[in-house]
Amino acid sequence: MNKVSKVILGAVFATVSAVAMADGHGPVTGIDADTPNKATAKAWLEAAYTGRDEFLAVVKKHMSEDGVFVNPRYVGFGFSLDPNNDDAMVVMNVTPDTPASEVLKEGDVFVSVAGVPATKENEDRMSFRGKPGEPVKAVIKRDGKEMDIEVKRGMIISRNTKAESLENMMNADAEEWPVDSYQIAGMVEEGSVIFAVTTYKDTESDTGYEFTERLIHRFVFDADGNIAWATNRGESRFVLEQLGYTIER
């Protein structure tokens, strides 16, 4: 699984990430799924770590039709690129009410960013960095025509509906989805709310570097026992540090 791309481009899924070390995909320890909601949360988390198709099935079955994933906040532009397109930088999603939503549309193709051609060979040179409030200049192609654009960084708070989340998952690479190992370390239920702590260990596909992460998940259930609200908070900076990245001004 290429964790770095998820961190840099922003979380696509709110509950796919998890927490750190276990001996392998195996039984959950320390969790007594003694209520229906706990059992659902346990199945949700196990599927999220196991595989794309497994998670798709659980989300379809256990998420309410008007349920939402609340993504972790980040500072950025509010768009994500198609991870399965190796030939071009194609905009896959644009988050409403973000800086990107004012200038980008789904399907836009980046031609250049800050004067650097948007090619596979230049992938490591591509940068959307800039000073706070300073616009990043780029050229995109839309409907066959090239356009100059400018977009500034901002705080991104996004939610994905069930339908949007299922579509995003279908576009993900099933082979790179599973983590190396995971563990559900604890779960607490209070009324319709469940908090869970998970740990996972994974390997960055491009470099072979291993990393671990811990996350706290929050689920809110509706009266029918379906998940109406799901989110998590993790250790994105800690993951980047394990992979040799630094954060510079």
N, C-alpha and C positions, 0 to 999 in steps of 0.2 A: 504494500500500500504506500502510495506517495503522499505522506502526511504533509510535506512542506507546501505542496500546491494548495491543499485545503486551507492551511493557515494563511498563506499569502493572499489568496483570492477571496477569502471569507468563507465561513462555514456554509455548506450547502444543506447539510442535514443537522438538525439540532441534537439528535440522539445517537448518531453513528459513532462519535468519538467516545472513548471510555478511559479506564484507568488500569493500572499497571500490572504487577507481575504475578503470574501463576505458572504452574508446571505444564499447562497445555489446555486445549479445549477440553474441559471436563466438568464434573459436577460442581455446582455452586456450593461454597462452604459458608457456614454461619448464617444461612438464610432459611427461615421457617416460613414457607409460603402457606400460612394457615388461614388466609382469607382470599376470597376471589380476586380482589384488586391486587394483592401481593403476588398472586400467581400470574396475573396478567402482566404486571410490571416485570417480573422475573423472566417470563417468556419473551417479552419485548426486548429486554437487554441482551439475553442470550442470542436471540436472532440477529440483533444489530451487530454483534461481533462475529457471528458465524458465517453469514453470507448474504449477498444482495437479495437473492430470490427468497430466502428464508425470512428476511426482514420485510420484504414486500408483502408476503403472505400475512405476517402478523399485523402490519399496519392496516392492510385492507380489512382484516377481521376485527381488530380491537380498537381502532381509532374512530371516534364519532365522525359523521359526515361533515359537520361544521367545526371539527377539531383543528388546532393549529400547532405547528412547531414554532417556538419562539427562539430565534437564533441568538447566540452570544453577540454582544455589541463589539464593534471593532471600528477603527478609524480607517477610512478608505473612500471608495467612490460609489460603491453600491451596484456593482455588476460582477458577473462571473463569466468565464470563458468556457467554451465547449472542451472538456478534457479529453474527448475522444478524437478531436481533429488535430492531426499532426502536421497538416499542411498550411493551416492559416489560424490566426487569432480571431475566432468568431465569437461574438457576444451571444451567450446562451440565455442569461437571465439579467434583468434589470430590476432592482428593488425600487418600488414606488417611493416618492418623497425623499429621494437622495440626490446628491449632486449629479450622478450619472443619468438619472431619469430625465434631466432637463436637456440632455444632448445625445443620449444613446438610445438605440432600439435593438430589440432582439434581432439577430441576423446581421448586424453591422460587422464589417470585417476591418480590422486594423491594418492600415498600410504602413504607417510608421508611428513611433512614439518618441517625442523629444528629438526628432531628426534621425532616429535609428530605424532602418527598414525592419518591418515586422516579419522576419523570416525565421525558419527553424535554426539556421546557422547563427542568427543573432539572439537566440533565446536568452542566453546568459547576460547579454548586454542590454536587454530591454528593461526599462525602469520607469515606474510611475511615481518615483519619489519627487519630493519638492518641499519647500518651506511651507509652514502653515499659512493658508490663504493664498499661496502662489499657484496659479493655474498650470496644469501640465498640458502642453500642446501636443496634439496628435492629428493624424490624417486617417480618415476612415473611408470605406467604400460602402455606399448604400444604393441599392437599385442600379448598380452599374456605374454610379457617379462618385468621384472622390470629393470629400468635404474636409475642410479644416475645422477642428473643434478644440475647445479648451474646457477642462474640468478640474475642479478643486476637491481636495480631500475634505471629509467631514465625518461626524459620528454616524455610524450606520446602525439602525435598529430595524430589523426585518422579521417578518412572520411569513410562514409558508402554510397555505391551506393543505388539506389532505390531498386534494387533486394535484396541486403543484408539487408536493413532496413525492408523490408516487411517480410523477413524470420525471422529476430530477433523478430519482433512484433508477428508473429504467434507462437513463442516459449514462449511468455510472458503469465502470468496468467491473464486471462480476468477478473476473479472475484476481483483481487486486483488492477486492473488498475485504476478505477475512483478515483478521489480525493474527499474529503468531500465537498469542495466548492471552487469557483474560481471567478475571475473577470478580464476582460481585461480593464486595467486602461487608456490606451492611445495608439494611433496609428498615425504615421507620414509617409507620402509618399513623396518621392522625386525621380522623374524619375522611373526607374525600381526597386527601393529599397524601402522596407517598414520596419520601426522599430516599434515594439510593446512592451508594458510593461504589464505584467500580474502578478497577485498575486494569491496564492492559500493557502488553509489550508488543512492539512491531518493528519492522525493518523497512527503511526507506528504499524503494525499489531502484532508484537511480544510482545510489552509492553503496548500498549494502550496510549502512550504518543502522545500529539498533537504537531504539529509544523507548522510554516508558512514560506513561501519563496517568494521572488520577483525575477523575471527574465526579462531580456531584450532580445527580439528576433529580428533577422535580416533575412529578406527574399529578395532574388533577383529573379526577374521574367524574363522569356525569352520573345521573341517577340510574342509568341502565348498565353501569359498570364498564362503559367505554372510556377511552382516554380522550379528554377534551382539550388538554393543554399539556405540552411537553417541552422541556428545556433542559440544558445542562450548562455547567461552567467548568472549565478545565484549566490546563497549564500550557497554553500555546507558546508562551515565551520560553518556558522550561524545555519544551520539545525542540525549539529552534536552537537553543544553547547546546543541547545534546548532539545536534547535527552539525555543530560548528559554526552556526550563524551568530552574528553580533548585531546589536541594534545601535545605530549611530545617528547622530543628528545631521 
